[in-house]
Amino acid sequence: MSQVSDRFSKVIAPVIAFDNDIDIIEGKGSWVTDVNGKQYLDFACGIATSNLGHRPDDVVAAAEGQLNRLWHAGGAFMYESIVDAAEAIISIAPDGIEKMFFMNSGAEAVEASIKLARKLTGRQGVITFRGGFHGRTMGSVTYTTSKAKYRQGYHPLLPSTFVVPFPHPFGWGMTQEEADAYALRELEMKFRYEVTPGEIAAFLVEPMQGEGGYYPAGRAFLGALRAIADEHGILLIVDEVQTGFGRTGDWFLSQKYGVRPDVLVMGKAIANGLPLSGLGASADLMDRWHPGSHGTTFGGNPVSCAASAATVNALRDVVPGVPALSEHAFARWNILKDEHRTIGDVRGEGLMIGIDLVSGGNRPDLDAFPAIEAHALEAGMFILNCGPDGNIIRFIPPLNVSMEGLDRGIDILDEALTRYEA
């Protein structure tokens, strides 16, 4: 154990879980360095947060400049960096996103989006999708169903929350079209037997489930939700906390699918690791959310906002290169899928790729990820898992990773799979 981990266990509540006790002292680009000088490829990316890698120069300069001028306001007065961040994000957001509200975390942004929907529609019901992850605060964990343990011990949760299936074609042994049809039929049954559409304020959906297993919704399913929302006056809240800011090959996955959100929830990569989140909506919706209906002390922090504006500007040169990196990664992973019996499915969008580890058919292999992660650490690479069984590798390198770095990461995991299957 490192010295930090010895101290850590004495003063930090164990409820916050870390994957290992490696003591990292520095990060730059795609690499981090531990206390002993060993370097690691960071393909955990702070859970798809450091899309530009560690300490990108332009973002550091913007944050330092703001830190030396003003670092907190708390709503007492206005400051320029919050406007800079909003303008930058709106410039790359889906059509119809015209005004922003900033907070600190994705969970806060989710809760704010539900407050907005309930306030403006006068309805209370919320429909979420099984396998979704929307945060772990008392409100947001109500909408999180990626793992039952996240809700264990916290009941009763918020009422008038209705959960319906999200298409999981590989897990269900279906084609994408069959899975879409099944999920939409279940939504229809929800409306027929449990709650009428006129009682629903919002659909809350990830366009690609993150924690739930890296399942993309696809254009057809998300488009169907858009049509149903329009038919019944329901707000479509699209949670792009993990899929946003270039991760899937476009600025936001809803843009790639050609589906317009009423409310866009964002976080994680919004400021490349500084604490910030936000929700965006039309001017019409935002202007009806009257002053004092919601608030925050630290949300829209001046330093985080300066970093956010700089992050968006830096990503303008990076996002156009993501499709080529993605195409290369998918090509290699699909070859490895044929070579490794443990790989059951390769899916995702952009550089948000899920590698489903199985022990036959589509049954999760519960032993595979821990063994592969241990080899990756030994070889100098951080990775994360997802899915209710923890058997899916999240392949989420920085968006500006070099082709050599991308191949190095895949090579390490190829070696780990070969060792595991021997």
Secondary structure per residue as TSV (DSSP state, phi and psi in degrees):
chain	resnum	aa	ss	phi	psi
A	1	M	-	360.0	147.0
A	2	S	-	-80.6	165.6
A	3	Q	H	-61.4	-39.3
A	4	V	H	-62.0	-43.5
A	5	S	H	-65.4	-33.7
A	6	D	H	-62.4	-45.4
A	7	R	H	-69.4	-38.5
A	8	F	H	-55.2	-50.0
A	9	S	H	-65.7	-19.1
A	10	K	H	-83.7	-23.4
A	11	V	H	-126.9	-12.7
A	12	I	S	-108.7	132.4
A	13	A	-	-60.5	133.0
A	14	P	T	-69.3	-7.4
A	15	V	T	-62.2	-26.7
A	16	I	S	-86.6	117.7
A	17	A	-	-100.3	133.3
A	18	F	-	-111.4	148.1
A	19	D	S	-71.0	-25.0
A	20	N	-	-159.6	177.8
A	21	D	-	-109.8	25.3
A	22	I	-	-71.2	131.3
A	23	D	-	-95.6	102.3
A	24	I	E	-91.6	131.6
A	25	I	E	-112.5	-14.5
A	26	E	E	-158.1	147.9
A	27	G	E	-139.3	143.3
A	28	K	E	-151.4	125.0
A	29	G	B	63.2	-131.9
A	30	S	T	-85.2	2.8
A	31	W	E	-121.4	147.5
A	32	V	E	-127.1	157.8
A	33	T	E	-126.3	133.7
A	34	D	E	-90.8	178.7
A	35	V	T	-64.2	-21.0
A	36	N	T	-94.9	3.6
A	37	G	S	89.6	1.7
A	38	K	-	-76.6	136.7
A	39	Q	E	-101.5	145.9
A	40	Y	E	-131.2	138.5
A	41	L	E	-68.8	126.9
A	42	D	E	-98.2	90.7
A	43	F	-	-100.5	18.8
A	44	A	S	-90.7	-34.5
A	45	C	H	55.7	34.1
A	46	G	H	58.6	35.3
A	47	I	H	60.8	61.2
A	48	A	H	59.2	39.7
A	49	T	T	-108.7	-46.2
A	50	S	-	-86.6	68.4
A	51	N	T	-62.9	-24.2
A	52	L	T	-98.2	12.6
A	53	G	-	76.2	-168.4
A	54	H	B	-87.6	136.3
A	55	R	S	51.5	52.7
A	56	P	-	-62.8	135.8
A	57	D	H	-57.1	-46.3
A	58	D	H	-65.0	-37.6
A	59	V	H	-71.4	-41.0
A	60	V	H	-59.6	-46.0
A	61	A	H	-62.5	-41.1
A	62	A	H	-65.9	-43.1
A	63	A	H	-66.1	-43.7
A	64	E	H	-63.6	-41.9
A	65	G	H	-60.9	-42.8
A	66	Q	H	-70.1	-38.0
A	67	L	H	-59.7	-33.4
A	68	N	T	-83.5	-2.8
A	69	R	T	-112.6	-53.8
A	70	L	-	-160.1	128.0
A	71	W	-	-121.3	-0.7
A	72	H	-	-157.4	146.3
A	73	A	-	-132.4	-38.7
A	74	G	T	63.3	26.5
A	75	G	T	79.7	2.1
A	76	A	S	-76.7	-26.7
A	77	F	S	-156.8	166.9
A	78	M	-	-88.2	159.7
A	79	Y	-	-154.4	155.2
A	80	E	H	-73.9	-33.1
A	81	S	H	-65.7	-28.3
A	82	I	H	-69.0	-34.7
A	83	V	H	-71.8	-40.4
A	84	D	H	-58.0	-45.4
A	85	A	H	-64.3	-45.4
A	86	A	H	-62.2	-45.1
A	87	E	H	-62.9	-41.1
A	88	A	H	-64.7	-44.8
A	89	I	H	-68.8	-43.8
A	90	I	H	-60.8	-32.6
A	91	S	H	-66.6	-21.2
A	92	I	H	-117.5	1.1
A	93	A	S	-79.5	164.6
A	94	P	-	-58.5	156.5
A	95	D	T	-55.4	138.9
A	96	G	T	96.3	-11.8
A	97	I	-	-88.1	108.0
A	98	E	-	-120.0	-21.0
A	99	K	E	-139.9	152.1
A	100	M	E	-119.8	154.4
A	101	F	E	-132.9	129.1
A	102	F	E	-106.2	142.6
A	103	M	E	-136.5	-159.7
A	104	N	S	-103.2	-36.0
A	105	S	S	-136.7	161.9
A	106	G	H	-60.0	-39.8
A	107	A	H	-60.2	-41.3
A	108	E	H	-62.3	-41.4
A	109	A	H	-65.8	-38.3
A	110	V	H	-61.1	-48.8
A	111	E	H	-61.9	-39.3
A	112	A	H	-64.3	-38.2
A	113	S	H	-64.0	-37.5
A	114	I	H	-70.8	-39.4
A	115	K	H	-59.9	-44.2
A	116	L	H	-60.6	-47.3
A	117	A	H	-62.1	-44.3
A	118	R	H	-66.9	-41.1
A	119	K	H	-62.8	-44.9
A	120	L	H	-83.3	-29.3
A	121	T	H	-90.3	-20.9
A	122	G	-	73.2	11.2
A	123	R	-	-108.5	161.8
A	124	Q	-	-112.5	-25.6
A	125	G	E	-71.6	145.4
A	126	V	E	-133.1	131.7
A	127	I	E	-106.5	125.0
A	128	T	E	-118.8	175.4
A	129	F	E	-124.3	129.7
A	130	R	T	-56.3	129.4
A	131	G	T	99.3	-6.7
A	132	G	-	-74.0	151.0
A	133	F	-	-124.1	123.2
A	134	H	-	-131.8	12.5
A	135	G	-	122.3	175.4
A	136	R	S	-131.7	13.8
A	137	T	S	-72.7	170.9
A	138	M	T	-60.7	-34.8
A	139	G	T	-79.4	-49.6
A	140	S	G	-68.3	-27.4
A	141	V	G	-68.8	-20.0
A	142	T	G	-61.1	-34.5
A	143	Y	G	-92.6	-3.8
A	144	T	-	-95.5	120.7
A	145	T	-	-131.9	25.9
A	146	S	S	-73.6	-28.9
A	147	K	-	-147.4	133.1
A	148	A	G	-62.6	-29.3
A	149	K	G	-65.8	-22.7
A	150	Y	G	-67.7	-22.6
A	151	R	T	-104.0	-11.3
A	152	Q	T	-60.6	128.2
A	153	G	T	85.8	2.1
A	154	Y	-	-115.4	9.2
A	155	H	-	-75.3	151.7
A	156	P	S	-79.3	143.8
A	157	L	-	-93.4	-176.0
A	158	L	-	-65.0	135.7
A	159	P	S	-74.6	172.7
A	160	S	S	58.1	34.3
A	161	T	E	-111.1	125.3
A	162	F	E	-120.5	127.7
A	163	V	E	-106.9	129.6
A	164	V	E	-126.2	161.8
A	165	P	-	-67.3	150.0
A	166	F	-	-109.6	141.3
A	167	P	-	-60.1	120.2
A	168	H	-	-124.2	72.5
A	169	P	H	-57.1	-44.0
A	170	F	H	-67.1	-47.2
A	171	G	H	-62.2	-32.1
A	172	W	H	-91.1	-6.4
A	173	G	T	68.3	38.0
A	174	M	-	-125.0	164.5
A	175	T	-	-74.9	166.3
A	176	Q	H	-59.4	-41.8
A	177	E	H	-64.3	-41.3
A	178	E	H	-65.9	-41.2
A	179	A	H	-66.3	-41.8
A	180	D	H	-58.4	-47.8
A	181	A	H	-62.2	-42.5
A	182	Y	H	-62.3	-46.9
A	183	A	H	-63.0	-40.3
A	184	L	H	-69.5	-35.1
A	185	R	H	-63.3	-39.8
A	186	E	H	-65.6	-35.6
A	187	L	H	-64.7	-41.7
A	188	E	H	-60.4	-41.3
A	189	M	H	-65.9	-35.0
A	190	K	H	-60.0	-44.8
A	191	F	H	-68.7	-30.4
A	192	R	H	-78.8	-37.0
A	193	Y	H	-109.8	-22.5
A	194	E	T	-119.8	-43.1
A	195	V	-	-152.1	138.2
A	196	T	-	-80.6	152.1
A	197	P	G	-58.8	-31.4
A	198	G	G	-68.3	-6.8
A	199	E	G	-100.9	0.4
A	200	I	E	-99.0	123.4
A	201	A	E	-80.7	-37.8
A	202	A	E	-156.9	148.0
A	203	F	E	-91.1	131.7
A	204	L	E	-115.9	113.1
A	205	V	E	-143.0	142.3
A	206	E	-	-87.6	133.2
A	207	P	S	-69.2	-18.6
A	208	M	B	-147.6	119.8
A	209	Q	-	-65.9	135.0
A	210	G	T	-93.0	-86.7
A	211	E	T	-53.0	-30.3
A	212	G	T	-73.9	-7.7
A	213	G	T	134.3	12.5
A	214	Y	-	58.5	47.1
A	215	Y	-	-98.0	117.8
A	216	P	B	-73.0	141.2
A	217	A	-	-69.4	-37.6
A	218	G	H	83.1	157.6
A	219	R	H	-62.2	-41.2
A	220	A	H	-67.1	-46.7
A	221	F	H	-67.3	-46.8
A	222	L	H	-65.4	-36.8
A	223	G	H	-64.3	-36.6
A	224	A	H	-64.8	-40.0
A	225	L	H	-62.7	-40.1
A	226	R	H	-59.1	-44.0
A	227	A	H	-66.7	-41.9
A	228	I	H	-66.0	-40.7
A	229	A	H	-60.7	-44.4
A	230	D	H	-63.1	-39.7
A	231	E	H	-63.5	-34.9
A	232	H	H	-113.5	8.8
A	233	G	T	69.4	30.5
A	234	I	-	-96.0	139.4
A	235	L	E	-81.9	132.8
A	236	L	E	-93.9	106.7
A	237	I	E	-96.6	117.1
A	238	V	E	-104.9	115.9
A	239	D	E	-87.5	102.3
A	240	E	-	-110.8	34.2
A	241	V	T	-58.4	-41.4
A	242	Q	T	-96.8	-27.4
A	243	T	T	-89.7	-5.9
A	244	G	T	-82.3	170.4
A	245	F	T	60.3	47.9
A	246	G	T	88.6	-5.8
A	247	R	T	-57.7	-36.5
A	248	T	T	-102.5	12.2
A	249	G	S	100.7	-9.1
A	250	D	S	-131.2	169.8
A	251	W	S	-56.8	-44.6
A	252	F	S	-137.0	146.4
A	253	L	H	-67.0	-31.5
A	254	S	H	-61.2	-32.6
A	255	Q	H	-65.9	-43.6
A	256	K	H	-61.3	-36.0
A	257	Y	H	-84.8	-9.4
A	258	G	T	70.8	32.4
A	259	V	-	-118.2	127.4
A	260	R	-	-87.5	119.9
A	261	P	-	-81.1	148.7
A	262	D	S	-77.6	-39.6
A	263	V	E	-132.4	130.2
A	264	L	E	-111.4	120.7
A	265	V	E	-100.4	132.9
A	266	M	E	-141.8	159.7
A	267	G	-	-174.4	-142.7
A	268	K	G	42.8	-98.0
A	269	A	G	-75.0	2.2
A	270	I	G	-56.1	-32.0
A	271	A	G	-133.4	22.8
A	272	N	T	56.2	30.7
A	273	G	T	121.8	-20.6
A	274	L	S	-74.8	147.3
A	275	P	S	-68.8	112.5
A	276	L	-	-163.7	145.8
A	277	S	E	-148.0	172.3
A	278	G	E	-163.3	164.6
A	279	L	E	-132.0	143.8
A	280	G	E	-123.2	149.5
A	281	A	E	-157.8	179.2
A	282	S	-	-69.2	159.6
A	283	A	H	-60.9	-36.1
A	284	D	H	-59.8	-48.7
A	285	L	H	-65.7	-48.4
A	286	M	H	-63.4	-37.4
A	287	D	H	-71.8	-17.0
A	288	R	T	-89.2	-6.9
A	289	W	S	-90.3	89.9
A	290	H	-	-66.1	150.4
A	291	P	T	-51.1	134.0
A	292	G	T	90.6	-8.0
A	293	S	S	-71.4	-20.1
A	294	H	S	-155.6	162.7
A	295	G	-	-165.4	176.8
A	296	T	-	-163.5	146.4
A	297	T	S	-87.8	-49.8
A	298	F	S	-101.3	-12.6
A	299	G	T	-59.6	139.0
A	300	G	T	71.9	31.5
A	301	N	-	-52.4	136.2
A	302	P	H	-55.3	-40.2
A	303	V	H	-69.6	-44.7
A	304	S	H	-62.7	-38.7
A	305	C	H	-66.5	-40.2
A	306	A	H	-61.4	-41.2
A	307	A	H	-65.2	-36.5
A	308	S	H	-64.9	-47.2
A	309	A	H	-59.7	-41.3
A	310	A	H	-68.2	-35.6
A	311	T	H	-62.3	-48.0
A	312	V	H	-59.4	-45.1
A	313	N	H	-64.0	-39.6
A	314	A	H	-67.9	-36.1
A	315	L	H	-68.9	-19.7
A	316	R	T	-58.2	-31.6
A	317	D	T	-88.5	-12.1
A	318	V	T	-100.2	-44.2
A	319	V	G	-56.9	-39.6
A	320	P	G	-60.7	-20.6
A	321	G	G	-89.1	-7.6
A	322	V	H	-65.5	-42.7
A	323	P	H	-56.5	-38.8
A	324	A	H	-66.8	-42.5
A	325	L	H	-63.0	-40.9
A	326	S	H	-63.2	-46.4
A	327	E	H	-59.2	-41.9
A	328	H	H	-65.3	-44.4
A	329	A	H	-64.3	-45.3
A	330	F	H	-63.5	-39.7
A	331	A	H	-59.8	-45.0
A	332	R	H	-67.9	-42.1
A	333	W	H	-66.5	-35.2
A	334	N	H	-70.6	-31.6
A	335	I	H	-65.7	-45.1
A	336	L	H	-65.3	-31.3
A	337	K	H	-59.0	-37.8
A	338	D	H	-73.7	-23.4
A	339	E	H	-92.5	-23.1
A	340	H	-	-117.4	120.8
A	341	R	T	-65.8	-19.8
A	342	T	T	-77.2	-20.3
A	343	I	E	-87.6	113.6
A	344	G	E	-93.3	-31.7
A	345	D	E	-155.8	146.2
A	346	V	E	-125.9	121.1
A	347	R	E	-149.6	165.6
A	348	G	E	140.3	-163.7
A	349	E	E	-143.4	141.2
A	350	G	T	58.6	-129.2
A	351	L	T	-106.7	41.3
A	352	M	E	-126.9	87.9
A	353	I	E	-119.6	131.4
A	354	G	E	-104.7	129.4
A	355	I	E	-110.0	104.9
A	356	D	E	-84.2	116.9
A	357	L	E	-96.5	123.3
A	358	V	B	-129.7	163.8
A	359	S	S	-115.1	22.6
A	360	G	S	136.4	127.8
A	361	G	T	61.9	-127.3
A	362	N	T	-117.2	25.1
A	363	R	-	-81.2	126.5
A	364	P	B	-60.0	136.0
A	365	D	-	-91.9	107.5
A	366	L	T	-76.4	-15.4
A	367	D	T	-96.9	-15.1
A	368	A	H	-69.3	-50.7
A	369	F	H	-62.0	-46.6
A	370	P	H	-56.0	-38.9
A	371	A	H	-68.5	-41.7
A	372	I	H	-68.5	-39.9
A	373	E	H	-63.3	-41.7
A	374	A	H	-61.5	-42.5
A	375	H	H	-65.1	-41.4
A	376	A	H	-60.7	-43.3
A	377	L	H	-62.2	-43.0
A	378	E	H	-61.1	-38.2
A	379	A	H	-83.4	-8.2
A	380	G	T	95.3	55.1
A	381	M	E	-156.1	134.7
A	382	F	E	-98.1	133.1
A	383	I	-	-135.7	164.9
A	384	L	E	-127.7	161.5
A	385	N	E	-114.7	176.1
A	386	C	E	-158.6	-177.7
A	387	G	S	91.9	153.6
A	388	P	T	-61.1	-24.1
A	389	D	T	-102.3	1.0
A	390	G	S	65.3	25.6
A	391	N	-	-105.7	10.8
A	392	I	E	-113.7	124.2
A	393	I	E	-76.0	128.5
A	394	R	E	-87.1	116.2
A	395	F	E	-100.0	96.9
A	396	I	-	-135.9	67.9
A	397	P	-	-69.3	165.0
A	398	P	-	-55.8	148.5
A	399	L	T	-70.2	-20.5
A	400	N	T	-103.3	22.4
A	401	V	-	-61.1	145.1
A	402	S	-	-73.4	158.9
A	403	M	H	-61.2	-34.9
A	404	E	H	-66.0	-41.7
A	405	G	H	-65.6	-39.2
A	406	L	H	-60.9	-47.5
A	407	D	H	-65.7	-36.4
A	408	R	H	-61.3	-42.8
A	409	G	H	-63.4	-43.5
A	410	I	H	-66.0	-39.3
A	411	D	H	-60.7	-42.6
A	412	I	H	-61.0	-43.7
A	413	L	H	-71.2	-33.4
A	414	D	H	-60.7	-46.5
A	415	E	H	-60.9	-40.8
A	416	A	H	-65.5	-41.1
A	417	L	H	-64.5	-41.7
A	418	T	H	-62.1	-43.7
A	419	R	H	-64.2	-42.6
A	420	Y	H	-63.8	-37.0
A	421	E	H	-86.1	-7.5
A	422	A	-	-66.2	360.0
